[in-house]
Amino acid sequence: MPITKKKFGQLKNGETVHQFTLKNKNGLTAKIISYGGILTELWTPDKNGKFINIVLGYKKMENYLKHNPYFGATIGRYANRIAKGRFQLNNKIYKIATNNPPNHLHGGPDGLALQNWQAKPVETANGPALILTHKSPDGAEGFPGNLTTTVIYTLTNKNELKIEYHAVTDQTTVVNFTHHSYFNLSGKNSVLDHVLQIKSDRITLTDKTLIPTGNYLHVHNTPFDFRKPTSLGARIKESHIQLKNAGGYDHNWVLSNWNNKLQSVAVLQDKETGRTVKVATTEPGLQIYTGNFLSGTPTEKKGENFKNYQAVCLETQHFPDSPNQSHFPSTVLEAGEEFKSETVYGFEVK
């Protein structure tokens, strides 16, 4: 199927933002814009063959500039949080933006999620793809090194959205990338009846500001036990201090048997429609975020706002605050080395 390209909007500096529509042979459709590498729409069928868009987003560029809680974005240079906006690397202290006071979040106020990427559509044997590239200069948001990042979206004919990440630097730096789509498989105003299963028996414990303490919590007999399929709403209102601090789920699960190779790690399902998302990744962590801070974010319908728990993010990643936690898997990227990771969201109907 051909990949189509159209103007989506314009930035204040005059740059044009383009939208690319990828459609596989089964009718699944992904719409991606050059700004932030954002997945704006993802259309999949239910058990009756009815297609709907299963991710939150906007149809107008100005809304992404005004009200965007990272809908569908490519996050970097460093996804998730870094404590107090500082870390040490090769005996030097680096200070970075504290855009989620008192901490750094998702690459900062001018991170990769807010840049206009170079985009190149390509046809592959597996399905249509979009290659996105961005060059981040040394010192951007306080991070060392000139960093070139390439992200490849492929909408495969196996009904998968495959996302490949590549990055190179000319100085030792830290990197952590993720995809930040907000999934809602039903089209309703809540995902609390969605059923989730995760191959993990631990989470990284966090403090009140959602920074890892360095300790782990075994999920047994806690609201964080998704080793068996469990609805998101089953225990989200329990009095556990970790839930209170975050207003719901906003935690990193330590994935079992991580070995840097692609492995299946989670399944999300809406039983009413039959839509199922299977997550596979080469990353060691999975951040589950139930949209706890969505309330008040305007939709494009006049007078309507998105609601808390209206969607859930399945963010494959390295752990939050890894640059300050030496026992976490390392996020250091040396000059001349290439960072590589892959995440696949597979769509089925059950």
Disulfide bonds with the S-S distance in Angstrom:
none
